[in-house]
Amino acid sequence: MFWVYLAMAIVLGLTLFSLALYWLIRWLGKREPYDAFLRLRTRQKLTFFRLLLQDRERQIPLYVKLIPVVLVIYLSIPFDIIPDFVPVLGYLDDVALALLALVLIIKLTPRPVVLDLLRQAGGAELLTRRG
């Protein structure tokens, strides 16, 4: 009987976690420059991170450049915080860490630099209009 309560607690916890992630994405989508980043296409997002890692003017601290590298390493290792035996729910930890990495990168990078990177990545029209 204990396993029933444990299963119910796990389902409830994952549901609350999913709702929290949904709320975070909605909240970030209403704030700049997160809004502009979220509206970029996938290729433009990759360009943003490539430009962030290159940083020819040395405006971005090294610890900010390490965040996407650490995220890629974590996503490539075979074990997860939440096991992937549940196909949809197993990826929640990956989504949460990717969102956390995005928030940290944008928070720790000077705002003019972030806006410039977004413009260079192809999001200039996204910064001027709300869609």
Sequence and secondary structure as in RCSB ss.txt:
>XXXX:A:sequence
MFWVYLAMAIVLGLTLFSLALYWLIRWLGKREPYDAFLRLRTRQKLTFFRLLLQDRERQIPLYVKLIPVVLVIYL
SIPFDIIPDFVPVLGYLDDVALALLALVLIIKLTPRPVVLDLLRQAGGAELLTRRG
>XXXX:A:secstr
 HHHHHHHHHHHHHHHHHHHHHHHHHHHTTSTTHHHHHHS HHHHHHHHHHHHH TT  S HHHHHHHHHHHHHH
HSS  SS TTSTTGGGHHHHHHHHHHHHHHHHHS HHHHHHHHIIIIIHHHHH   
